[in-house]
Amino acid sequence: MEMCSSHLVSSGINRLISDEQQYDRHRLADEHSLYLQQLTDEQHHVYDRIMQSVNDGVGGVYFLYGYGGTGKTFVWKTLASGLRSRGQIVLTVASSGIAALLLPGGRTAHSRFAIPLNVDEFSTCNIKQGSALAELIIKTKLIIWDEAPMVNKHCIEALDRTMRDLLRFKNVHSEEQPFGGKTIVFGGDFRQILPVIPKGSRQDIVNATINSSYIWNSCNMLKLTRNMRLQADDANVHSSELKDFAEWILSIGDGKCGESKDGIDTIQIPNDILIKEWEDPIAAICRAIYPEMFWPSNSVYEVEDRAILAPTLQIVDEINRYMMSLNPCESQTYYSSDKACPTEPSNELIASIHTPEFLNTIRCSGIPNHELTVKVGTPIMLLRNIDHSAGLCNGTRLVITKLGKHIIEAKSMTGKNAGQKVFIPRMTLSPSDHRIPFKFQRRQFPIMVSYAMTINKSQGQSLSKVGLILKKPVFTHGQLYVAISRVTNKKGLKILLCHEEERSNETDNVVFKEVFRNV
């Protein structure tokens, strides 16, 4: 029955396959030739290994390890243009929406492969044998998955189990081969923030990463070590300063900077980065990153591509409220409509507890607050994927230009769609946080104010100016590294430490060094 269904899909028009074959092959062939000439020896070695695996049709699992600036995205573009110029299918995915925007034809892994939001060691993807998505995966020559270390290993294992099953009619050995015998290449940096495990211990977090998965035994390691951003700036007289800054960031990521005690490094922040106004830390960090907001004749629209980062949502909310108070425009408050999901078991006791008033008080990551106050000129961040082709995905930052009753007009801050105006509607959202013991729906604009954001939310963002405020030290692996590596230039970084009773230029850096054990 499954094979018959598969035949029906393949004999008709499979929209997913036709979409992946719509690329302009001549343009991609020209791009591919240009990219090949620009590859370094290191990048060429990676390209040759993966292309050989695809051309031989034997399959293989690869992991491309390299920190930001080593050219992983350039390798992905070269591989994708080479195969697509031949009419072959390449699926490019990333663990976050922002990272997916950098990939040609990129999507988030969860949306592309229908991975469940709450996964465990038995999970599989929601892909049926014979479906359009199953046919797409069967025809795919290469899967590229960027930012793999930040996703729970169970997501990757769910795709592995699903692909072994889907490909069993085409490849009799698929159930014994990783990912059913397809070529898949993961990429990422283990210095960055690892999978988020609510209330998880250090051991839980390390055990949730891809290199703790059974898949890792099949992985062929490939590495990029040359910083291409610095190569491009070699003509600049400040190239040695840039190199020193990049090496300092890497030493923090590797946990090799400062004195170590009980797995936590104590590091010194250089004086030229440090903000030394402790009396009113919120005002001090805001003045350093958004100075024109303090001028009488400020221009509220020009918030540029910058942000203040903090480890916790509480401090982020405090900064956003303070910055909103500086904006002279009239504010508008939008209230959400909340209700328990119809699928929830209903009786009088539960109904009396899950009142709209109670649901309004719930605040959790991934959904907007019940009460949302914004002004024209406010920078905002999307909390949901709206239109990936227009660059509107979870993590995209915009600036509000008009406020309506039922719609918000905003313009994109960065990327290829910078300056483009978009319209944001209200959406019905359900939190995926499994710590909430019941399901409810919230209808609200899928945005949050974004003068400041948590360090975790900033992962994948590239910013021209970053302020890091630490009322308390960072508390998990990679947070400090991610925060300071959002900028490529030392001049764009300012750090305010206010977690000691005495004024200090030292702070903690948390690195789970065991995560590097088999990399």
N, C-alpha and C positions, 0 to 999 in steps of 0.2 A: 504493500500500500504506500509505503514511504517512497519507494523508487518511482512508482507511478506518479505521485505528487511532484517529485523532483523533475520528472520528464515534462509534466504540464507547465511548470514554471519556466524551464529552460527553452521550451518550444514557443512560449509566448514572449512578450517583451518584458524583460526584467529591468525595471527602471534603475535599480541600484547599479547594475552592470553597465547599462548604457551611459549613466552619469559619469562613471569612472573612465569611460572610453571617449568622452567628449573633448579631451584635451587636443590642442593644436599641435600635431606631431612635428610639423616642420619647425615651428618656433621652439619647441622643446629640444629638437635635435641640435639647433643652433646654440641654445642655452647650454646643453650638455657638453658640446665641443668647447665652449668658452670656459665652463666650470672645470673641465678636465685639465685645461692648461694652467689653471690657477691653484690646483691642489698641491699641497706640500707633499714631501716624500712620505711623511707619517700618514697623511690623509689618503694618499694614493694606495698605500698598503691596505688600509681599512676598506677602501672602495673595491680593490681587486679581490680581496678575500670574500666579501659579501656577494659581489657579482658572479664570482666563480661558483659559489654555492647555489645561486639562483639559476645560472645557466646549466649547471650539471643536473639540476632537478632532484638532488639528493636530500635537500632540506638541511637545517642546521639552526642552532640557537647561538646568538652572539650578544655580547654586552660591550658597548662602546663607552669607556670610562674617560671622562675629561671634565675639568671645571669650566665655568663660564669664560668664554673668550678663546677656547681652543679650536673652535670651528666645527662642533658637532652638527649644528643646523646646516652648515655649508655642505657637509658630507651627505646629510639627508636629502638636500636639494639636488645634489649631483646624482645620487642613486635614483631618486624619483624621476628626474627628467630623462635619464638614460633609458629606464624601462618603459616609461609612458610614451616616449618617442617611438617605441616599437609597437605600441598598442597594447602593452601588457599592463596588468592592474597592480598598483602599489597602494596599500592602505596605510596612511600616515596618521598616527594617533598620539596623544600625550595625556598625562595623568591630570593636567589642569587645563582649563579653557584658555588661559593666557599663553601657555606654552604651545597649545594646539594652533593658535593664530600665526605662529612663526613658521609652521610647517606648510608646504604647498599642498592644498587640499586637506588640511588637517582637521581632525575632529577629536573630541575627548574619547578616551578609551571606553568609558561607561556608555556613552551614547552610541558609538559605532558597534560595539559588541554586545549590547544589551546586558551588561553586567549588573547584577542586583546591587542595591545600595548597601544593604547589610549582608556581608558575606561571611562564610565559615569554611572549614576544610572540606565540606561536602557540596558546596555551591557549584552550579553550572550556569552558563549564560542562557538567556531566554531566547534561544534560536532553535526553531523546529527544523527537522530534516525535511528537505524539499522546499523550504521557504525561500523567498527572494534573497534574504541575507545569507542563508546557507549556501546558495548558488554563487553568490559574490565571493564568499570565503574560499569555496572550492576552486574558483577561477583565479584567485589572487596568487601572484608570483612572490611578493615580498610584503611583510608587515614590519613597519617601523614604529616603535613605541618609545617616545621620549619621556624624560623625567620619571623613569620607572621606580627609582628608590623611594619616591614619596607616596607610592600606593601600596596598600596591604598585599602581601604575597598571595592571599587567597583570591584576589581579583585575577592575577596572572594564572594561577592554578585552575581557576574556573574556565578561563579561555582554553587552556591546555586540554582539559577533560572534554570540553565541548568540541574542539577541533578534531581530537582523536575519534570521536564518535561520528562527526559529520563526514569525515573523509574516508570512512571505512568501506564504502562502496566503490570508491575510486582507487584506493590504495589498501590492499589486503593487509599490509603491515602497519597501518596507521595507528592501531591501538597500542603498539609497542614503541612508537616513535614520538618524541616531543612535538607537540602541536601538529600531530598527524602527518609529519614529514614535510611541512612547509618551512621556508626560511623566515625566521623572525629575528630582528635585531632590536635590542633594548639599548637605551642610552640614559646617562644621568651622572650624578655626582653624589657620593655617599656623605660628603661634608654637609649637604643641605639637610633641611628638616625631614625626618623620617616619617613613616605612617603615623597618623594621630590615633592613639588608642585611649579613649576616655577613661580617666583614672588608672591608666596602665602604668606598670612599673618599668624601670629601665630594661629589664629582661624581656618584658612583654613587647616593648617597642622594637628592640633588636631582633627578636624572634619573628616579628611581622614583616621584616624587610625581605626583598627578593633574594638576597644572598643567604637567607636561612631556609629557602624553599628547596624542595627536591629538584626543581628545575635548574638550580644553580650548578648541579653536577654535570649537566649537559651543556653549560654555557662556555663558549670560547671567548676569552677575554681579549679585547682590543683596547689600546690606550692612545689618547692624544695628550701631549704634554706641552706643546708650544703655544704661548699666548699670542693669538693672531691680532688682538686689539693693540698690543704693544708694538708688534711688527709694523702695523700701519702707521704708528706714531713715531717711527724711528727718526724721521726728519725733524721732529720737534725737539727743541732744546731741553724740554722737560721730560724726555723719555726715561732718563735714569730715575727721576722722581716717581714717574708712573710705575716703573718696574719695581722699585722699593715698596710702593703702596700695594701692588699686586702680590708681592711675596709676603708682606705683612698679613694681608687677608688670608692667603693660603696657610700660613703658619697658625692662624687662629682656627681655620677649618680643620687642620690636622691635629690640633691640640698640642702644638709644639712651641707655643708662645707663652712666656711667663712661668711662674712657679706652680707646680702641681701638688694638690693635696686631696686625697680621697676621690680621685677621678675628676676633680674640678680645678681648672687652671685659674690663677689670679693674674690678670694682665693689666698693664699700664696703658692708658689712653694718651697718645701724644698731645702735648699742650696746644698745638695749632688746630686740633680737632675739637678739643674740649671747650664746652661753654661753662663759664665760671660764675654765673649768676644763680645762687642757690635760694635767695629769699622768696622768689615767686617763680618756681620752675616752669609752670605751664606757660606763663607769659613770656619767659625767657626763650623757651624752645620755639614758640610761635613767632616771636620777633626775629629769631635767627633764620627761619625758613620762609616766612611770609612777611617781610619787613614793610612792604607797601600797604598792607592792611592797617598799619598803624599811622599812616600818613593821612592828614585831613582830606586831601583830594585823591583818595585811593581809587583805583580802577578795579572793581570787584571781579571783573571777568578774567583778568590775567593771572590765574593761579598756576599756570604753566604745568610742567610735568614734575611735580615734587610732592613730597608727603612727609608727615611725621610718623614714626613707627614706635610702637610700644609692645611689651610682651603680653599685656592683658587688655581685655575689652573694656574694663572699667576705666582705665586711664585714657583709652581711645575716645570713649564717650565724653569724658571730661574735657578733652582738648577740642573735640568737635563742637561741643556746646559753647566753649569760650570763643572759638573762631567765628561761630555763627553770630555771636553777640557783637562782633566787630563789623559785620556786614550791615550797612545802613539801609538796605532794601527791606521792603515789607515782607514779613514771613507769612507762610501758609502752612497750616497743619492738616495732614490727611490722616483719617482714622480708618483702621482696618475693619472688615466684617469677619468675625470669627464664629465657627460652629464646629461641633463634633462631627466626625465623618459618619455618613449614614451606615457604613459597615460595622461601626462599633456596636457591641451588645447594649441594648437600651432597657433600662428599668427606671423606676421613679427615683431611686437613691442616686444612681449614676447621673441621671438628668439634672438632679438638684445640685450636684457637685460641678458638672461640666457646663456651667452657665457661661454665656458670652462674656460676662464681667470677669469671671475667673480666667477664661481663655485669653482675654485681653492682657492679663498680667504676665503671660509666659514670654520669656525672652530666651532665645537660643540661637546658635550659629546657623547660618544657612537660610533664615527667613527674616524679613524686615520686622521692625517693632510695630506694635499696634498703633502707636502715636508717632508720626513721622513729620517733623517740622523742617522745612527747607525754604531757601530764598533764591531769587535769581542770582547767578554768579557762584552758587554753591557747587564745589566739586562732589561728585557722587560716584559710587561703585555699583555695578550691577551684581546681583546675587543669584542670577539665573541665566542660562543660555536663552537668548531671544532669537537672534539671527546670526549664525556663525559666518555666513558669507559676507555680511555687512560689518563683521568684527564685533558684534554685540554678544559677548559671552560672559560667563561668571568671572568676575575680576576686571572687566573692562571699566576704565575710568572716563567720566564725561563731566561737562560743566553745564549746569542748568541755564537755559536762555529764556524760557517762558514757562509759566505755571497756569494750567487750566484746571477746570473742575474734575475732569475725567482723564486727562492726559498730561504728560510732562514733556516739553521739548528740551532737548539737550544737544550739545555738540561734542564729538569725540576729541579727546586730548591728544592721542598719539596714534602711531601706526599709519598704514596706508590710507585709512579713512579719517585722518586728523582734520578737524574743522568741519566735517560733514554733520549736518543736522539730522537728528533721529527723534522719533516719537516713542515714548515709553508708556504702555498701558498698564492698568492694574492686572494682576494675575492671581489665580487661586493656587496657593502653595501649601504643601504639607511638609512639616519638618521630618528629616530622616534620622534625627537623633533618637537612637533606640533606648536612651535613658528615660524618655517620656513614655510612661506605661500605657498610653492610649493615642489614638490618631485624631488629629483635628485639622481643619482647613482654615487658612487665613487669606482673605482677599485684600491685597495691598500692592502698591508699587514695589517691584522687586529691586529696591535700591537701599543703600545706606549712605549717610554723609561721609565724605572721604578726605577731609583735611588731614585726618590721621587714620591709620589702620593698624591692625595687629601685624606682628612680624610674619606670622604664618600666612596671612592673607597677601602679604607683599611678595611671596615667593613667585618668581617668574616675571615680576615687573622690572622694567629698566627705568630708572629715574635720574633726572639731572641734579636734583638736590634732595638730600635726605637728612632729617633730624631724628636722632634716636634718643628717647627719654627712658631712663631706667630708674624708676622709683624703687624698684626691687630688681635684683640681678635676674638675668635670663634663667630659665628653669629646665630647658630640655636641649637635647643635642641639636647643634646646627643653627640655633636661633641667632646668636651673635654674628656668625659667619654670613648668614642670609641677609641680616640687616645691613651690615657694612658693605656687602658686595652688590647692593642694588645700584651703586654709583661706580663709574669707571675712573673717576678723578677724585683725588683727595680733597680738592677745594669744595666739592659738592657735599661733603659729609660733616655733620656737627653732632656731637654726643654730649648729653647732659646726664651726669650721675648725681642722684640725690637719695641714695639708699643707705648712706652712712651717717651716723650722728656727727662725725667729724668730716670736714671737707676732704675729699680724696680724689685721686685720679686713677684708682684701681677698681676693677669689677671682676665678677666671675665669668668664666667661659666654660660651658658644659659641652664636653665631647665624649661620646660613647666610643672609646677607641677600639672596642671589640668588633664594631661594625666593619672595620677595615681588615679583619683577620684573613679573609680569603679573597681579597680584591687584588 
